[in-house]
């Protein structure tokens, strides 16, 4: 049974729970996928390339605007002296002044341009496609850079942990030797020079740890710089090789031909320059347009002329519309501009002649590096296991005094080198996969970003 005092206590307790501030959500631990997503969203180099796309998109709007009517309006106001009279005679009274207003409107609608406007529109559309593909190429380059920083951080962190592990073992070994009682030191197989060997090796590891720590901190700064993050630590990142489905070189080459943005950008650029040349050539032909204009003047100090044959600039009205031709007679300039665009087109074709085989060579190189790194990782894994067995055997012998320090140091160095090579082999395979992804234009691993 709840008493009145218990009831009030329970009510206060529940109220306190309700008034408690909600705990701040813990941000999720960073992963390579989240870092790449942040990089694609916040990196300045990618944003710069995206603005080039926006500039190209505005060029399309500019080309489309050529189809719209062109209009201009003019309004003029000025003082004028009194003017009286008609077509037979007039007089000016400088002693009396009044206002004069003139308004005019002109409208021109292009009808036919012998392909000039349509060629400009085609060039703008192809230029947008080229800039979009170049922006994608920049994304691929920056993504490769981010992966390099990421895998470099993992390697530096794992090497730091390796050095720390080896240093801890040597420190314990030194203490075990130094803690031998004075009476038993004469019977101890560990000689003073063995102790010096252990201490020298420990100092060498401590120095290597400084380099590994500096590399780790530099990689952390690089990750924050390229991703736009402000993460204080990346210690939660896990090491390992990215999952991927291995394909043949021919398959990767086919993927590159379909997805490599540089291929598409070159093709679009050539088509854009060709369309610009056609547009410049078409400038030699007239533009057929439909035009109209109206103009009205007004002044209270001037007599309005009632005859349509009278020129009345002060109170007259003019207007009408008709079909017209507009000529650009700068033929030398037009020819030079057309030749310039043709040269730009041939320049891109020349680039294509060596860039396409170069990209195929890049895919081949990345593929061979991936195969070499995968085979190297298998060897490094086997060597790491052998090194561990060798070291464990000598460490047990050293602990019971049957293994000299020289043999212990050789096995420790061999095991440490094997573990170091394994860490570097993981880095090499991940970087080979990253370079292969950049070479073919799409991600070849199972990363989703």
Buried (B, 14 or more C-beta within 10 A) or exposed (E): EEEEEEEEEEEEEEEEEEEEEEEEEEEEEBBBEBBBBBBBEEBEBBBEBBEBBEEBBEBBEEBBEBEEEEEEEEEEEEEBBBBEEEEEEEEEEEEEEBEBBBBBBBBBBBEEBBBBBBBBBBBBBBBBBBBBBBBBBBBBBBBBBBBBBBBBBBBBBBBBBBBBEBBEBBBEBBEEBEEBEEEEEEEEEBEEEBBEBBBEBBEBBBEBBEEBBEBBEBBBEBBBEBBBBEBEEBEEBEBEBBEBEEBEBEEBBBBBBEBBBBBBBBBBBBBBBBBBBBBBBBBBBBBBBBBBBBBBBBBEBBBBBEEEEEEBBBBBEEEEEEEEEEEEEEEEEBBEBBEBBBEBBEEBBEBBEEBBEEBBEBBBBBBEBBBEBBEBBEEBBEBBEEBBEBBEEBBEBBEEEEBBBEBBBBBBBBBBEBBBBBBBBBBBBBBBBBBBBBBBBEBBBEBEB
